[in-house]
Amino acid sequence: MNNLRRKQEPIADRPGQLSAVRDEMDRSKASLSTRPRPTRAAEVLLEVESWLLLVAAAILPAVYTPGLLNDPYDMPKVTLLIIVVCVALGLRIAAGLLGAPWSSLRILLLPAALLSVAFVASWLASDYRSWSLLGLYLRYGGLIPYLAVILFGFLAADAFAGRSERLLHALLAGAVIVAGFGIFQMIFMGAWLASRSGTTYVISTLGHSNFLGGYLAIMLPLALGVWARGGRAARVGMAATILITLCLVFTVSQGAWLAGIAGAAAFIGLASGRPASWRRRLGIGTAIAAGAASVGAVVVSMLVAHPIVNLPPAFGTAASRGLLWEGALAMGVERPLLGWGPNVHAIEGPLHQVLENALVLNFVKGDDPHSVPIAMFANIGLLGLAAWVFVFVWTWRAWRRRGAGSPMHAAAGAALIAYLVQSLATVDELTLRFVLWALIAAVAASATSQARSNKEARRRRPAMTLLAVLVVALGLVSASTAVLFLSVADHRVRQGTVAFGQQRVSDGRASFASALSLRADNDYKRHYAALLSKAALERRSQGAPLIEEMRETMRYLEDFPDAQTLAAYSSFLNGWSLVEPEANLEALAIARRAQELDPHNPLLAVQIADILLQLQRPQEAIAELAPFEDLLTHDFPEYSGAYSEFWGALAMVHAQLGNSEAARRALARGTTTATCRPLLTLELLKPSADQVADPSLGLVCPRTLTRLLPTD
């Protein structure tokens, strides 16, 4: 009792202090009672927005077009992303107009604004503004998709302030769905995958094994975080960890394996809770070592002459990336500040590629440097690269402000480290960018002191209700426009393709006209031109209107430096020369323009030589092929055997000139004679009395070449 009395004495000695505290409490109560709260409608809008973002985080990686393995997997994803962002932004603004606080929108404002400004500035300075709004079909690294993922992160950081684990759980749910479908593919659809997939490895819903592997590596720490929580969640986390790890192994993506190791090690280190502990040092050190191994293998290949053949087979992927990095760095040096524009490497990259890379790729475009920092430099310039680096520095500082915290907070930091490791030597695909900004949002939201509250609500004005309704309606209209612009256009292209296949040319033209009116995509036009060319050849002289429409469709190439599409256009006109011989002159001019854009491509030289032979100009054809004969003989003999069609074309020209010995020597340089030009050369070298065409020629050679054979 004496002790209690002594503790109470200071307050008893100062009765004025107690009175002041009571007065302050009364004023606070009065203030709270008169402060306007958001309307019930605002609270409902905020809750709907939160659930919309959660559902998107869970299902967007799993969305794809079933049954169409070669269809653009990112098309349904980018459509869903833009729909969610449009609707969520409308809901958030409407809630603010109805009294919800705006202050939590500042959580991710600085890094999101800086990177967005860098992208917009680069886009404004680009020579390809129209094209780079969306970027390359199948990749979607353009301005709009990238701003959409940034805006998603911006809204998610606001929506989940103080409760970021909900967002992390949604991301993990999506990973479980994707990994589960990947395991199903591996067990029950292996043969189908091998016949339809470009990689023959499990791809799940992301379209490529490297994309899937990178995504699963990033998600692995989240599964470990749930496992580490203990209790009932431990079993769920353990099952998710096993499922994701197993599917990650099935992707056979070495870079993703390194990222998975880095993420798991980083989680073990970050979850220790003590900055100086040996576990944290070991975990972070292992993650750094994994990143160094990924980059180091590529750098080593860049220092070795002819790395494709002078390095062990394990370095094959690293060597091809090194060749891409050299070209991308040269591209970035030309425009160092703002770069060429979002995703413009898909256009300018082939123009800057080194000679050896051109020999490796041929007509397969190196549309991405396969390194996110280098891609940022080449596309967005130093300004964009600096903003990208700042985003990670800012996020890491936000993570450290919160400290290790819960296992899920440590898992979010480890997942970001896994993203960084996999980004050093791979492509930044839409799903990977999406989960990156969702993770950034989760870290930023967890670093705030409290959840989004109503304490700062403004007084609602009656006129704001109507304005809020209009804003929500605008968001819904924007989402509908995105569906029309993206998915409906894609659907019309599919309809047109089916119609052409069923000989319903008028219906096919109408479908493509509708699609091109919605979105004049380069790939749409190229595909349409191919279908028109085929239909015209089937109709012979009556197909002239279709060829004219094809020419009109491809007219955009006059100002668009795409060597691959120009080469395809030239081949279409070369085919039409069976009906209209003068078309070969146009085909030759277009092929030469493609060669100006891709001067190191032997197959372009073959295409030009074919046309020259058909024009009865074999001496010019020899001159066209001679530089590449010297290149493959003296400078890069290791690639010589990979170009049977080149040696067949050279042999074919010699046979036309009567140089049978030179023709046989050229044939001997190729690895096989079971392809068009070697077989055709053997026919040309037959004695005239023995001139009976091999029936297999009609299966492997186009009619434009078989017409070179004597008719008698």
Rosetta blueprint (number, residue, H / E / L):
1 M L
2 N H
3 N H
4 L H
5 R H
6 R H
7 K H
8 Q H
9 E H
10 P H
11 I H
12 A H
13 D H
14 R L
15 P H
16 G H
17 Q H
18 L H
19 S H
20 A H
21 V H
22 R H
23 D H
24 E H
25 M H
26 D H
27 R H
28 S H
29 K H
30 A H
31 S H
32 L H
33 S H
34 T H
35 R L
36 P L
37 R L
38 P L
39 T L
40 R H
41 A H
42 A H
43 E H
44 V H
45 L H
46 L H
47 E H
48 V H
49 E H
50 S H
51 W H
52 L H
53 L H
54 L H
55 V H
56 A H
57 A H
58 A H
59 I H
60 L H
61 P H
62 A H
63 V L
64 Y L
65 T L
66 P L
67 G L
68 L L
69 L L
70 N L
71 D L
72 P L
73 Y L
74 D H
75 M H
76 P H
77 K H
78 V H
79 T H
80 L H
81 L H
82 I H
83 I H
84 V H
85 V H
86 C H
87 V H
88 A H
89 L H
90 G H
91 L H
92 R H
93 I H
94 A H
95 A H
96 G H
97 L H
98 L L
99 G L
100 A L
101 P L
102 W L
103 S H
104 S H
105 L H
106 R H
107 I L
108 L L
109 L H
110 L H
111 P H
112 A H
113 A H
114 L H
115 L H
116 S H
117 V H
118 A H
119 F H
120 V H
121 A H
122 S H
123 W H
124 L H
125 A L
126 S L
127 D L
128 Y L
129 R L
130 S L
131 W H
132 S H
133 L H
134 L L
135 G L
136 L L
137 Y L
138 L L
139 R L
140 Y L
141 G L
142 G L
143 L H
144 I H
145 P H
146 Y H
147 L H
148 A H
149 V H
150 I H
151 L H
152 F H
153 G H
154 F H
155 L H
156 A H
157 A H
158 D H
159 A H
160 F L
161 A L
162 G L
163 R L
164 S L
165 E H
166 R H
167 L H
168 L H
169 H H
170 A H
171 L H
172 L H
173 A H
174 G H
175 A H
176 V H
177 I H
178 V H
179 A H
180 G H
181 F H
182 G H
183 I H
184 F H
185 Q H
186 M H
187 I H
188 F H
189 M L
190 G H
191 A H
192 W H
193 L H
194 A H
195 S H
196 R H
197 S L
198 G L
199 T L
200 T L
201 Y L
202 V L
203 I L
204 S L
205 T L
206 L L
207 G L
208 H L
209 S H
210 N H
211 F H
212 L H
213 G H
214 G H
215 Y H
216 L H
217 A H
218 I H
219 M H
220 L H
221 P H
222 L H
223 A H
224 L H
225 G H
226 V H
227 W H
228 A H
229 R L
230 G L
231 G L
232 R H
233 A H
234 A H
235 R H
236 V H
237 G H
238 M H
239 A H
240 A H
241 T H
242 I H
243 L H
244 I H
245 T H
246 L H
247 C H
248 L H
249 V H
250 F H
251 T L
252 V L
253 S L
254 Q H
255 G H
256 A H
257 W H
258 L H
259 A H
260 G H
261 I H
262 A H
263 G H
264 A H
265 A H
266 A H
267 F H
268 I H
269 G H
270 L H
271 A L
272 S L
273 G L
274 R L
275 P L
276 A L
277 S L
278 W H
279 R H
280 R H
281 R H
282 L H
283 G H
284 I H
285 G H
286 T H
287 A H
288 I H
289 A H
290 A H
291 G H
292 A H
293 A H
294 S H
295 V H
296 G H
297 A H
298 V H
299 V H
300 V H
301 S H
302 M H
303 L H
304 V L
305 A L
306 H L
307 P H
308 I H
309 V H
310 N H
311 L L
312 P L
313 P H
314 A H
315 F H
316 G H
317 T H
318 A H
319 A H
320 S H
321 R H
322 G H
323 L H
324 L H
325 W H
326 E H
327 G H
328 A H
329 L H
330 A H
331 M H
332 G H
333 V H
334 E H
335 R L
336 P L
337 L L
338 L L
339 G L
340 W L
341 G L
342 P L
343 N L
344 V L
345 H H
346 A H
347 I H
348 E H
349 G H
350 P H
351 L H
352 H H
353 Q L
354 V L
355 L H
356 E H
357 N H
358 A H
359 L H
360 V H
361 L H
362 N L
363 F L
364 V L
365 K L
366 G L
367 D L
368 D L
369 P L
370 H L
371 S L
372 V H
373 P H
374 I H
375 A H
376 M H
377 F H
378 A H
379 N H
380 I H
381 G H
382 L H
383 L H
384 G H
385 L H
386 A H
387 A H
388 W H
389 V H
390 F H
391 V H
392 F H
393 V H
394 W H
395 T H
396 W H
397 R H
398 A H
399 W H
400 R H
401 R H
402 R H
403 G L
404 A L
405 G L
406 S L
407 P H
408 M H
409 H H
410 A H
411 A H
412 A H
413 G H
414 A H
415 A H
416 L H
417 I H
418 A H
419 Y H
420 L H
421 V H
422 Q H
423 S H
424 L L
425 A L
426 T L
427 V L
428 D L
429 E L
430 L H
431 T H
432 L H
433 R H
434 F H
435 V H
436 L H
437 W H
438 A H
439 L H
440 I H
441 A H
442 A H
443 V H
444 A H
445 A H
446 S H
447 A L
448 T L
449 S L
450 Q L
451 A L
452 R L
453 S L
454 N L
455 K L
456 E L
457 A L
458 R L
459 R L
460 R L
461 R L
462 P H
463 A H
464 M H
465 T H
466 L H
467 L H
468 A H
469 V H
470 L H
471 V H
472 V H
473 A H
474 L H
475 G H
476 L H
477 V H
478 S H
479 A H
480 S H
481 T H
482 A H
483 V H
484 L H
485 F H
486 L H
487 S H
488 V H
489 A H
490 D H
491 H H
492 R H
493 V H
494 R H
495 Q H
496 G H
497 T H
498 V H
499 A H
500 F H
501 G H
502 Q L
503 Q L
504 R L
505 V H
506 S H
507 D H
508 G H
509 R H
510 A H
511 S H
512 F H
513 A H
514 S H
515 A H
516 L H
517 S H
518 L H
519 R L
520 A L
521 D L
522 N H
523 D H
524 Y H
525 K H
526 R H
527 H H
528 Y H
529 A H
530 A H
531 L H
532 L H
533 S H
534 K H
535 A H
536 A H
537 L H
538 E H
539 R H
540 R H
541 S H
542 Q H
543 G H
544 A H
545 P H
546 L H
547 I H
548 E H
549 E H
550 M H
551 R H
552 E H
553 T H
554 M H
555 R H
556 Y H
557 L H
558 E H
559 D H
560 F L
561 P L
562 D L
563 A H
564 Q H
565 T H
566 L H
567 A H
568 A H
569 Y H
570 S H
571 S H
572 F H
573 L H
574 N H
575 G H
576 W H
577 S L
578 L L
579 V L
580 E L
581 P L
582 E L
583 A H
584 N H
585 L H
586 E H
587 A H
588 L H
589 A H
590 I H
591 A H
592 R H
593 R H
594 A H
595 Q H
596 E H
597 L H
598 D L
599 P L
600 H L
601 N L
602 P H
603 L H
604 L H
605 A H
606 V H
607 Q H
608 I H
609 A H
610 D H
611 I H
612 L H
613 L H
614 Q H
615 L L
616 Q L
617 R L
618 P H
619 Q H
620 E H
621 A H
622 I H
623 A H
624 E H
625 L H
626 A H
627 P H
628 F H
629 E H
630 D H
631 L H
632 L H
633 T H
634 H H
635 D H
636 F L
637 P H
638 E H
639 Y H
640 S H
641 G H
642 A H
643 Y L
644 S H
645 E H
646 F H
647 W H
648 G H
649 A H
650 L H
651 A H
652 M H
653 V H
654 H H
655 A H
656 Q H
657 L L
658 G L
659 N L
660 S H
661 E H
662 A H
663 A H
664 R H
665 R H
666 A H
667 L H
668 A H
669 R H
670 G L
671 T L
672 T L
673 T L
674 A L
675 T L
676 C H
677 R H
678 P H
679 L H
680 L H
681 T H
682 L H
683 E H
684 L H
685 L L
686 K L
687 P L
688 S H
689 A H
690 D H
691 Q L
692 V L
693 A L
694 D L
695 P L
696 S L
697 L H
698 G H
699 L H
700 V H
701 C L
702 P L
703 R H
704 T H
705 L H
706 T H
707 R L
708 L L
709 L L
710 P L
711 T L
712 D L
